[in-house]
Amino acid sequence: MKNKCEHCHKVLVHENEETYICSYECTYCKECVETVLKNTCPNCGGNFEKRPLRFTK
């Protein structure tokens, strides 16, 4: 999983609910998705969903 927003390069931690991905796993922060990208991936044209959380055991 990518650990930086592909637009603003903000560091994104795996436990962060502010991370969004498209179906190709392009990775962006919530702020860029909502304000800059308008929920449309610039790479594939798809929409974004919150990245699933991955917790370590």
Secondary structure, 3 states (H helix, E strand, C coil): CCCECCCCCCECCCCCCCEEECCCCCEEEHHHHHHHCCCCCCCCCCCCEECCCCCCC
